[in-house]
Amino acid sequence: MSSITKSKSHVSSLMSAINPLANPRGAKKQCELCQNPAYLQCNRPTVIDLRMTCQAYSDTEHQQADWVGIHEKVCQLLIPIRTATLFHSLQADRDHHCAQILHRQEELIEISRAVAQKKLFEGKYQESLPAAQLSLRCAMDVYGSSAVQLVPAYLLLAEANVGLGSLAQAEEYLSQAEWTVMKTPECSQTVRHQLHRNLGRLYTATENLEGALLHFANDVYYASEEYGLDNIVTCGGYFLMANVFIKQEKMDIVSSLYTEVASTWHSHLTKLLETHTQGSMTLEHSFDEAQQAEADQMLRAMLKVQESSPKQAAAQNALVAHSLAMLWFLGGSPDKDLVGLDATGLILQLPSPGFRPGPLLSDLASMLGLSGGFWVCYPGM
């Protein structure tokens, strides 16, 4: 039996039909994904062998999509939030219960946001929607329907819809996010850079390339104000600008921006690897899954674009290949293939001028099970 079939079988075992007569007077359950009337619900057994309800769905397809998208990771967190509890007679007990529910809701916001972001970086736009929608609903429950804390969820939903080609829906989410930011003067630089990054993505999809470049420039400005110019968050804006210049066939600018992205990630990953080899950090604490997925997507794309580049791009390609090797080692996936490219060969074929042997890279080679000598590229030498 395949893993997909097993997953569907397991999920089906947790589902039961909704009896409308069992709902409180006037209450109607709605599907978590489409908000239409729900006919199925998740009844997960608890440690005391009671079956508690947490989510409801209009059909099995929506239930399966939600399970794959986010529900499997948060089912136990949802149960105490969605299940009715006994009335507490003491105010202290009521306050304690409310504090517990608030803490779980805040956890749900962070978990669902991280899951949605990771799936977006991996190009799984449809799968990211349930997590983004859950993040938005929880944020509304905690902060209200017009708070600036809702903006990250709007941006996740907008990015997913851009990826799916649903540009009108994406524009609606971005308009809501932009209006919320405009009426919140104290909004953080982080939220502003994320807003402009997603507006740039929308403009790129609609072929308004000059408008896209303007938004990406604002993205880089706000990100650099918050994180600095030589930061992995800021260089995401450079990468997206490069994608626009590719459409405009301005490859010299693309190469310059790619060099900045490659150098930033290489420097960041080298520091992480040094910290790991010194034993002061475990692999699990190197970076989160969303960051790893973002770096993987960017670096792979850069290698693919540079496949047909002239010899002058060899140093940049080697830098990207080395960065990918470090990324996968730190992320616990050292056996990945470099998109059909021989990363070892890319580095070994480099001429020695401008390069010198690096013990870190030699150590990395042995960690990855690679053979042969290595050279470390130091930009500007």
N, C-alpha and C positions, 0 to 999 in steps of 0.2 A: 504494500500500500504506500503511495507516494506521500511526501510530507504535506502537500497541499490538501490531499484527500483526508489525511489524519486531522489536519487543522480544522477542516470543515466539519468533520464528524464530531470533534471535541466541542466546537462552538455550538453545533446543533444540540448537543446534550445539555447545554446551559440555557436553552431557550424554552419558553412556554407561551401559549396563547394568552392574550389579555381578555379577561372577562369584564366587559363594561359595567356590569352590575356590582363589581367589587370596588369600583372607584367611588370616592366621596361624591356627594350630590353636586352636580354642576361641573365636576372635574373631568377633563378629557386628556388622555395621554397623546403626545405628539412624537413623531419620528425625530430622532436626534439629528438626522441629516437633511431632511426635506421639509420638516414641520407639518407634514400631512398626518391625518389620524393614524395612530399606531395600533398594530394588531399583534405584535410580538414583544416580549420583554426578556431581558437577561436575568435569570434567577441563579445566582452563584451560591453554592453551598459554603457556609462559614464553618469555623472551627467547632462550633457547638451543633453542627449538623442541621442548621436552619437554612432555608433558601431565601435570600434577600434580593430585592429588586433594585437595579441601579439605572438601566437604560431601556428605552423602548424604540421600536422600529416599525416602519410601514410594511417591510417585506424582508425576506432572507438576504437579498442582495445588499440592501443597506446595512443590515446587521453584520454581514461578512466584511463589507468595506470598512465599517467602523472598527471591527475587531482587528483587522490588519493595520489600519491607520493609527489607532491609539488605544482602543479599549482594553486590549490584552494587558497593556502596561499599567493602566490606572483603575481597573475594575475594583480592586480592594479599597482604593481611596474613595471611590464614588459611593460605595455602599452606605457608609454612615451619613453621607451628605444627602443622598436621595431617599433614604429610608426614614419614615416617621419614627420619632422617639417618644418615650414617656414624658409626661410633664414633670418637671422638677419643682418641688414645693419651696425649696430654699433658693434665695437669690444668688448665693455663692455657687450653688450647683448649676444654675442657669447660666451664669457668667462663664463658668468653667467650660460648659458644653459649647457655648457660642465661640469661645476662644479656640477650642479644638476644631470646630467646623471651619473657622476662618483660616487657621493654619493649614488644614487640608486643602482648602480652596486655593490658597496661595501656592501650595505645592503643585496642585493640578495645573495652574497657570504656567509655572516654570517648566514642568515636565512636558506638557503638550506643546508649548512654544519651542522647546529644544527639539522634540521629535519632528514637528512640522518643518523646522529650519533644516534639519538633517536630510529629510526626504526631498526638500526643494533643491538642495545642493546636489543630491544624487539624481535629479531629474524626474523624480517620482511625484509629479504634480497632482495627480488624482488621489494618490495615497495620502498626500499631505493635508488634504481638505478636512477630514474629520478631526485631526489634531488641532488645526488652526481654528475650526469652528468651536471646539471645546474650550480652547484658550479664550476666545472672545466671550462665550457665554459665562465662563467663570469670572472673567474680568468685570463683566457687567454686574454679576451678582455681588462682587466685592466692592467695586468702585462706583457703580451707577452707569447709566447709559450714555453719558456725555463726557466722561473723564478722559484725560490724556493717556491714562494707563491702558486704554483700549487700542491706541494707535498701533503698537507692535502686532496685535492680532489682525487688524485691518490690513496692514502691510503684508503679512504672511498670506492672507486670503487673496490680496491683489496679485502678488507674485505667482501664486499657484494658478490663478486665472489667466495671467499673461502667458504662462507656460502652456496652458491648455488651449490658448487661442480665443478665450472668452474675454475680449478686450473691453466690451461694454460693461461687463460685470466688474472687471478689474478697475476701470475708470470710476465706477460708483464707489468702490471701497476706498480708492485713493482720494476721491473728493471728500469723503467723510473724514479720512485721516487728516487731509490738508486743512479742512475747516476747524477741526479740533485743535490742531497745532496753532493756527492763526489766532484763535481766541484764548490761547494759553501762553502769554508772554514769557513765563518762567520755564517753558518747555526746554528740556535738556538738549545739548548739542548732539547727543547720541540719537535721539528720536528724529531730530532735524536731518541728520545725515542719512538715516534709514529711509526717511520720506523721500528725499531727493534721489536716492539710489533707485527706489522703486518707480518714481516718476520717470527717471531716465530709462528704465527698462520698458515702460509703457510707450514712451516716445520712440524708442528704438524699434519696437514691434510695429508701430504705425508708420515707420519710415520717416519720421520727423527727426532727422539726424542732428540738425543744428540745435533743436530744442533738447534732444537727449544729451548732447555734449554740455549744454548749459547746466542741466540738472546734475550731471556727473561732476562738473566742476564745483558746484555747490556742495555736493556730497563729499568731495575730497576736502573742501574748505572746513566744513563742520567736523568731519572725522579727524582732521589734523589738529583742530582746536582742542578736541577732547583727548586724542590719543598720541598726537605727534605725527610728523611727516613719515618717519621710517617705522611704521607700524603695520602689522598684518591686516588690521581693519581698514586703514587708509588705502593700502595698496589694492584692495578689492575695487575701489573706484577707478584706479588706474587701469586695471584689467578690463573693466566694462567700457571705459573710454577707448581702449585699444580695439575692442570689438566693433565700435562705431567707425573708427578710422579704417578698419579692414573693409567695411562696406564702402567707404569712400576711396579705397585703394591707395591710401597714404601709408605705405609699408615702412617708410623710414620712421615715422612717428610711432607706429606700432612696435617696431623694434626697440625704440627708446623706452616706451612704457613697459614693455615686457622685461627689459633689463632691470628696471626699477622693481617690478614685482618679483622677479627671480632673486635679485639681491636681497630684498627684504625677507622673503621666506627662507632663503638659504641662511642668512644671519640668525634668524629666529630659531630655526631648527638646529643649527649648529650649537647654539647656546643650550637648548634643551638637551641635546645629546651629551654635551660636556657635563651638564648637571647630573644626568643619569649615570654616566660612566664614573662620576665621583661618588655615586651612591647616595646622593642627597635627595633624589626624587625617583619614584617608581614610574613604570611605563603608564600605569593607569591614570596618574595625575599629570601627564604631560600636557594634554589639552582635551577638550570635550569632543564628542563624536561629530557635532555640527562643524566645528573648526576643521577637523580632519577631512570631512567630506568636501568642504569649501576648497581647501588647499589641493586635495586630490583632483577636483574638477578643473581648477584653474591651471595647475601645472600640466595635467594631461593635455588640456586644450592648447597650451602654449607649445608643447612638443609637437603636437599634430600640425599646427600652423607652420612651424619652423622646419618641417620635414624637407621641404624643397628650398630651404634658404641657402644662400651662398656660404662658402667656407668661413667667412668672417663671423657667422653665427655659431660656430662650433663651440666656442667658450660658453656662450649663453645656454646652448643645448645641454652641455655637460653640467652646468650649474643647476639647471632644472632637473636633469636626471638624478644628480646627487641629492637634490632636495627631496625628490620622490622616494629615493631609497631610504633616506633618514625618516621621512614621514611614515612610511610603511613599517619601518622597524619600530619606531616609537609608538605607532598605533597597533602593534601586535600582528601585522600582516606582512611579514617579510617575503612571502612567496608570490606576491602579485607580479603580473607581467607588465612591463613598461609599454603598454599600448602597441605591442608588436615591435618595439625598438630595443636594441641591445644597449642598455644603459652602461654596462661595463665597457662595451666597445666604444661608446661615445666618449668616455673619459680616457680610455687607454690610447685612442687614436689621436689625441690632442698633442701638438708639438710641445716640447718642454719649455721653450721661452714663455715666461709669464705664469709658469706653474711650478710648483715644488711639491715633493712628497709630503703627504700629510698623515700622521699617525692615526688621527681620528677616522679618516676614510679607510685606512688599512684595517683598523679595528672593526669598522662597520662592515667591510667586505667579509671578514671572518664570521661576523655575527649572521650575515645573510647567506653564508655558505658559498661565497663567490671566490674565484681564484684569480691570481695575477696581481700585479702592482697597481697602485692608484696614484693619481695626482690630484691635488686640491687646487681649485681655481680661486684666485684672489683677484676680484675685479679691480681694474685700475693699475695692475702691475705690468 
